[in-house]
Amino acid sequence: MYRTNQEENQVSSETKKSEKHAFSIELKSKDYLNLVAMPNGAKDNVLIEGFLGDLEVVDLVEGAMLEVQGTNGTFKMDLKEEELHKLCNRIARRC
């Protein structure tokens, strides 16, 4: 069975939505973006580097989204409070 491009895009979109920990990065200027590397291969790693600046706020919004605000921009990631506690406990055990 062959799929149309629209069907392929829908399947790809559904797969991405089902994966955990979506994120976004919003910078106030492209001057704060250091590098975006997107190789041609579909399986190749993608790298995004930039500068959030001085950290102003780190918050867990509605217990479901980690938000890190800096003077140059904001990083957001889907992260439940329980997951954050588990990660913090792992770090604390190393110290």
Backbone as CSV, one residue per row, in Angstrom:
resi,resn,N_x,N_y,N_z,CA_x,CA_y,CA_z,C_x,C_y,C_z
1,MET,0.844,-1.179,0.000,0.000,0.000,0.000,0.893,1.247,0.000
2,TYR,0.555,2.197,-0.839,1.319,3.437,-0.935,0.565,4.545,-0.221
3,ARG,1.319,5.452,0.391,0.718,6.604,1.067,0.993,7.854,0.256
4,THR,0.035,8.776,0.316,0.252,10.076,-0.325,1.178,10.897,0.566
5,ASN,1.717,11.985,0.029,2.568,12.877,0.838,1.811,13.404,2.041
6,GLN,0.540,13.725,1.859,-0.270,14.239,2.966,-0.397,13.179,4.064
7,GLU,-0.609,11.917,3.673,-0.715,10.844,4.656,0.616,10.633,5.366
8,GLU,1.723,10.720,4.644,3.048,10.580,5.250,3.294,11.692,6.266
9,ASN,2.943,12.924,5.897,3.126,14.055,6.806,2.274,13.895,8.058
10,GLN,1.056,13.386,7.907,0.169,13.190,9.052,0.744,12.128,9.983
11,VAL,1.227,11.028,9.438,1.830,9.973,10.251,3.054,10.512,10.978
12,SER,3.909,11.261,10.274,5.097,11.832,10.872,4.731,12.796,11.997
13,SER,3.724,13.627,11.781,3.274,14.585,12.784,2.725,13.876,14.013
14,GLU,1.957,12.825,13.805,1.393,12.069,14.928,2.501,11.407,15.735
15,THR,3.513,10.889,15.064,4.634,10.262,15.753,5.355,11.279,16.610
16,LYS,5.620,12.457,16.071,6.322,13.496,16.825,5.521,13.921,18.047
17,LYS,4.213,14.062,17.910,3.380,14.486,19.031,3.364,13.451,20.142
18,SER,3.481,12.165,19.786,3.419,11.123,20.792,4.736,10.978,21.549
19,GLU,5.825,11.531,21.014,7.104,11.460,21.703,7.106,12.442,22.860
20,LYS,7.803,12.086,23.927,7.785,12.907,25.138,8.731,14.092,25.046
21,HIS,8.444,15.054,25.885,9.318,16.188,26.147,9.550,17.096,24.944
22,ALA,8.475,17.622,24.415,8.580,18.648,23.376,9.238,19.881,23.998
23,PHE,9.867,20.697,23.154,10.518,21.896,23.684,10.423,23.037,22.673
24,SER,10.646,24.239,23.178,10.730,25.404,22.310,11.792,26.346,22.859
25,ILE,12.387,27.080,21.951,13.382,28.082,22.313,12.993,29.362,21.589
26,GLU,12.811,30.426,22.343,12.490,31.718,21.750,13.555,32.717,22.183
27,LEU,14.260,33.255,21.221,15.296,34.239,21.507,14.835,35.614,21.054
28,LYS,15.250,36.638,21.762,14.828,38.001,21.456,15.478,38.544,20.187
29,SER,16.577,37.939,19.789,17.276,38.373,18.583,18.073,37.205,18.025
30,LYS,18.246,37.171,16.715,19.066,36.118,16.121,20.532,36.283,16.509
31,ASP,20.892,37.444,17.050,22.258,37.654,17.531,22.606,36.714,18.681
32,TYR,21.582,36.216,19.386,21.806,35.318,20.516,21.831,33.856,20.086
33,LEU,21.687,33.611,18.812,21.766,32.264,18.258,23.185,32.047,17.756
34,ASN,23.851,31.051,18.303,25.241,30.788,17.940,25.338,29.827,16.766
35,LEU,24.538,28.750,16.779,24.677,27.713,15.766,23.384,26.929,15.615
36,VAL,23.012,26.657,14.383,21.948,25.703,14.067,22.528,24.788,13.004
37,ALA,22.693,23.520,13.349,23.260,22.544,12.409,22.202,21.502,12.090
38,MET,21.825,21.438,10.807,20.812,20.486,10.359,21.356,19.727,9.155
39,PRO,22.048,18.616,9.396,22.592,17.837,8.292,21.494,17.309,7.369
40,ASN,21.875,16.844,6.192,20.919,16.383,5.195,20.225,15.082,5.561
41,GLY,20.914,14.188,6.233,20.340,12.883,6.537,19.252,12.953,7.593
42,ALA,18.183,12.190,7.406,17.058,12.198,8.336,17.452,11.687,9.719
43,LYS,18.434,10.819,9.787,18.850,10.222,11.061,19.977,11.002,11.732
44,ASP,20.494,12.043,11.086,21.595,12.813,11.644,21.119,13.687,12.800
45,ASN,22.025,13.965,13.729,21.707,14.827,14.867,21.528,16.272,14.419
46,VAL,20.661,16.981,15.125,20.450,18.409,14.923,20.987,19.114,16.160
47,LEU,21.700,20.204,15.964,22.289,20.940,17.071,21.820,22.389,17.028
48,ILE,21.340,22.873,18.181,20.925,24.268,18.328,21.691,24.840,19.519
49,GLU,22.456,25.891,19.293,23.211,26.540,20.365,22.894,28.018,20.389
50,GLY,22.824,28.557,21.576,22.581,29.982,21.711,22.871,30.444,23.115
51,PHE,22.441,31.650,23.401,22.716,32.274,24.691,21.421,32.804,25.296
52,LEU,20.986,32.198,26.415,19.802,32.697,27.112,20.116,33.954,27.914
53,GLY,21.382,34.204,28.177,21.767,35.377,28.961,21.706,35.070,30.445
54,ASP,21.655,36.123,31.251,21.545,35.946,32.700,20.187,35.337,33.015
55,LEU,20.178,34.297,33.857,18.916,33.649,34.210,18.101,34.551,35.121
56,GLU,16.841,34.703,34.775,15.937,35.542,35.555,14.905,34.718,36.308
57,VAL,14.337,33.689,35.639,13.271,32.885,36.237,13.416,31.443,35.777
58,VAL,13.273,30.531,36.728,13.119,29.114,36.412,11.824,28.708,37.104
59,ASP,10.873,28.199,36.318,9.547,27.928,36.861,9.004,26.632,36.284
60,LEU,8.130,26.001,37.041,7.393,24.846,36.562,5.946,25.299,36.402
61,VAL,5.545,25.550,35.172,4.237,26.129,34.874,3.169,25.041,34.919
62,GLU,2.184,25.237,35.768,1.055,24.313,35.929,1.497,22.873,36.144
63,GLY,2.690,22.690,36.729,3.189,21.362,37.034,3.501,20.506,35.825
64,ALA,3.585,21.135,34.643,3.751,20.334,33.431,4.758,20.899,32.432
65,MET,5.278,22.103,32.684,6.214,22.682,31.713,7.320,23.439,32.452
66,LEU,8.559,23.020,32.203,9.707,23.723,32.739,9.960,24.939,31.866
67,GLU,10.092,26.097,32.489,10.329,27.327,31.748,11.550,28.010,32.344
68,VAL,12.543,28.259,31.508,13.759,28.942,31.923,13.825,30.249,31.142
69,GLN,13.714,31.366,31.867,13.748,32.677,31.226,15.082,33.346,31.510
70,GLY,15.692,33.824,30.444,16.927,34.584,30.568,16.736,35.963,29.967
71,THR,17.750,36.775,30.082,17.657,38.131,29.541,17.571,38.121,28.015
72,ASN,18.037,37.044,27.374,18.035,36.975,25.905,16.919,36.123,25.321
73,GLY,16.225,35.357,26.154,15.186,34.505,25.607,14.648,33.509,26.612
74,THR,13.816,32.586,26.114,13.125,31.616,26.962,13.225,30.217,26.370
75,PHE,13.489,29.249,27.235,13.497,27.837,26.877,12.331,27.188,27.615
76,LYS,11.507,26.425,26.892,10.375,25.717,27.502,10.452,24.248,27.121
77,MET,10.084,23.388,28.087,10.095,21.954,27.838,8.978,21.291,28.620
78,ASP,8.250,20.387,27.950,7.239,19.604,28.648,7.941,18.720,29.662
79,LEU,7.645,18.921,30.927,8.263,18.139,31.994,7.337,18.169,33.193
80,LYS,6.836,17.013,33.568,5.928,16.938,34.716,6.713,17.081,36.011
81,GLU,6.017,17.564,37.027,6.643,17.803,38.321,7.276,16.526,38.879
82,GLU,6.592,15.393,38.713,7.114,14.122,39.221,8.440,13.762,38.541
83,GLU,8.513,14.010,37.241,9.745,13.725,36.499,10.890,14.617,36.988
84,LEU,10.575,15.871,37.249,11.585,16.805,37.736,12.112,16.357,39.095
85,HIS,11.220,15.903,39.982,11.644,15.413,41.298,12.558,14.200,41.161
86,LYS,12.226,13.284,40.264,13.071,12.103,40.053,14.459,12.505,39.577
87,LEU,14.513,13.453,38.641,15.805,13.917,38.138,16.619,14.592,39.244
88,CYS,15.966,15.414,40.038,16.661,16.099,41.141,17.190,15.091,42.156
89,ASN,16.408,14.046,42.438,16.856,13.009,43.370,18.072,12.273,42.834
90,ARG,18.110,12.012,41.533,19.281,11.359,40.925,20.528,12.219,41.094
91,ILE,20.361,13.500,40.864,21.495,14.427,41.002,21.955,14.491,42.453
92,ALA,21.002,14.560,43.376,21.341,14.654,44.801,22.083,13.415,45.283
93,ARG,21.752,12.240,44.742,22.435,11.009,45.149,23.893,10.984,44.689
94,ARG,24.203,11.691,43.635,25.590,11.740,43.131,26.491,12.595,44.014
95,CYS,25.898,13.551,44.711,26.701,14.495,45.518,27.093,13.917,46.866
